[in-house]
Amino acid sequence: THVAGIIAAANNSKGSVGIAYNCKIMAIKAGNGSGYFTNSAIAKAVTYAYEHGADVINMSFGGSGVSYAVQEALETAYERCVLVAAAGNDESPNERTLYLPARPSYPGAFPFVVGVMSESALHKESPFTNFDVKKDNKVEYEVYAPGEDVYSSIPNNRYGKLSGTSMAAPVVSGAAALLRSLHPDRKTFPTKVIMSRLCSNMGYG
């Protein structure tokens, strides 16, 4: 509910307003009540979104492992959909550093997915966010977006603030929806062009 509000809450002078408030949300359940996601459920959810015409797939989840089925579903969806995912909240690098082991979070670390890290309203890296060590490699988070104390809708007609890369990712997904609406011709503006423009205009570092 909070993520959906960040993307598409109505511009009606109530509560909050979404980044792309005129877009349509396709709510797909991939996790269970405790917040656990199986690879099979993720693959089915991505495939469903792709087959039913989604332009952008927001994935405010992640983990250290990923199956071939998930990767295959995402690679297929990439043909038409802009894929956006949270980088994770473990304060961990995507590659090994002098002091820390590599702990990439997938699907955000895939090169064909826009991995979103969190920053504050003052454009400072959030203390909890996973982070990118080196640009332009095969294990990659691409952009920063606001992920601290983000105000949005919560269940039962309420509003509240939450923090995390799960809040940063839908900011980028909303921007992706706006870009796609501006450039609907997929032959001239395929997914990789939309992603490139998205990443070149969002914050990094």
Salt bridges, closest charged atoms under 4 A:
ASP55 OD1 - ARG186 NH2 2.04
GLU119 OE2 - HIS123 ND1 2.99
